[in-house]
């Protein structure tokens, strides 16, 4: 199933991985378990270093001469293993890659604990992991990465497509993702971070039911 919005064609590749095509340009965000048949990338955006977001074999499969890889410093070793020379970013950075304007926002946990007794979350803010606001073909796409609904997301506005994690455990729960949608009001919301590793369609559908009447929700089928 493909989501078409204006000039943008968006495909969910499973988990948090997406391919966006627009204006003759191919973009991947967090490519994971990609097939050899995938089109080559003009740009790849990596949110952080965890294996289900920065997968060196998948990155290598879509690299070509001239592919621009954008990633935070925390993903440096992973991206290097893929044979890429990344353009490093930190939260607050912005720039352009071809026809794509991008802004990196922080991505971190508020209440998802790796070590509850010590108050250590899975994704600490100080590690510098990111989410991305992409604009291409006049369409604004927000990929939240692995994050809770943090204060920095409250400034987002005019989002056309929001890619929102809904699994809980490491990221927003369906209820927290719905709170994000109620505040940010994207025109379309796509639940992610389900169907592989953690959570299933139940969480995606729960999210859809919670925001019914607020925004359009597309629960996409994985592209194989």
N, C-alpha and C positions, 0 to 999 in steps of 0.2 A: 504493500500500500504506500502510495506516494502522496505527500502533501504539496499541493501547488498553491502558491500565494504570490500574486503579481508575477514578476519575472522569475521568482525563486521556485526551485524544485527541491524539496527536502525529503530525504529518506532516512529512516531509522535502521541502523545496522546491528542493533542489539545493545543492551545495557545502556551506556551513556554515549554510544558512538553514532555519529551522524555524517552523512554526505550531503553537502549543499552545492547545487549547481545553479549558476546564473551568469548571464552575459558571457558565455563561452568559458567560464572559469569554474574549476572544481575545487571544493574546499572540504576537508575532513576535520571533525572535532573528535578528539579522543578515539582514534581508530583502534579497534580491538577485535581480534580473531577474524581479520579480513580474509577474503578469498583471493586467489591469484587473479581472478577475472575482473577485479575492481579497476575502474579507470584510474589513471595516474593523477596525482594531486598537483595542483598549482600552489596550494597552501595547506598546511596542517597546523591546527591549533591544539596544543596539549595543555590540560588544566593542571596536572600534577603527576607525580612519579609512580603511583600505585599501578600494579600490573594490569589492572582492568581499565586503565586510562592511558597509560603509556606502555604500549606493547611493541617492542622493537621489531619483531617479525612483520607485524601489520604495517608499521611505518615504512619498513624497507620495501614492502610489496608495492606501495603506491608512490614511492620516491621516484623522481626523474631529475635530470639536469635542470636546475632552475627552481625546483620546489623550495618554497620558503616554509621553514618550520618555526613556529612561535611557541615558546614554552617558558615557564618560570625556572629559576635557577635550581629549585629543588628536584627538577626532572633532568638535570644535566647528564648524569651518568646513563640514565635510560635512553635518552635521545641520542647520545653519542654511540651507544651500542647499535643503534639502528643505522649508523653511518651518516647521520645528519649533522649539519652545523647550524644549531638553532639561533634564532634571534631571541635573546632573553628579555623577559619582561617581569615586572613586579606589579603588585596592586597599585592602581593609579596611573599606570602607563597607558599611552594611546599611540596610534600610528595608522599606517596604511600599508596594505599588501595588495598590489594590483588594484582592482576595483573595490577592494574590501577596506572599509574603515573599521578599526577595532579599538576597544577599550578594555583593559584588564581590571577587574574588580576583585576584591579579596573573596576567598571561599574558605570557610572554617566552621567548626562545630561550637555550639553553645551548650549542648546537653547530651551529647552522644559520647560515652566514656569508654576508652580503652582500659583504663584503670580507675574505676569509680572511687576506690578508697583514697587515692591520691589526687583525684580531680583531673586526671589526664584524659583529654578528649582524643578521638581518632585523628582529627585534622586541626591542630592548633593554629591559631591565627599567625603566630610568629614565624611559622614555617614558610609563608609566602606563596601558598597555593592560590590559584586564581579561578575566576569565572570569566566569561567573555561576553561582551556586547558587540555584536558584529552588525555592520550595515552594508548591504550590497543590493544593487538594483533598486534602491529606495526602500528596502525592507529591513527593519530592525529585528535581529534575532538575538535573544539572550540565552546563553547556556550557563546554567548555574553551577556546573561542576559538582564536586562533593561538598555540599554546604548545608547548613541550616538557614533559616530565614533571618539573616543578619541585618543589622542596622543599615549597612551600606547599600543593601538592595532597596531600601525604602525610597531612595532618590530616583529610582528608575521610572521613566515615563515614556509614553509613545511607543511601547514595545508591540511589535506585530506578532511575533512568535516567541513564546517562552518555553524553553526546554527545562522541565522541572523534575528533580528527583523526588520519588514518592515512597521509597522502600522502608524508611525508618532505619534503625540500627546504626548506619554510618551517616545518614543524611536526613532530610525532612521526612516526617511521617506524612501520610495523605492529609491529615488535618492541618499540619504545619504548611504543607504545600498549598492547601486551599487558602490559608491565611495570606500567604504570599500573593496568590492570584487576586484575592479580594482587595489587597492594598495596591498592587501594581497595575491591575486591570489590562493584561495583554489581550490583544484581539483573538489570539489562538493560543491555547496551552497544550503542550504535549508532555505526558508523563514519561519519565525515563528512570533508569536505575531499578529495573524490574525484569523478570524473565530469565535472568542469568545471575548466578552467584547468590543472590538474595531477593526475596519477594517474588510475587507472581502477578498474574492479571488481576487478581482480587484487589490488590492495592491500587492498581491503575484505575479500575472501575470505581473503587471507593472514592478516589480523588475526583473522578468525573461527577459522581453523584453529589459531592460536596459543593461543587462550583456550578452546578446546573443553574442556568438563568443568569449567571454572572459573566461567563465568557464561553466561547466555543472550545470544546475539548476534543482533540483527536487522539485516540488510543491507537497508535500505528501498529501494524504487523511488521515483524522483523523481515528485512530483505535478505534473502539467502543467496 
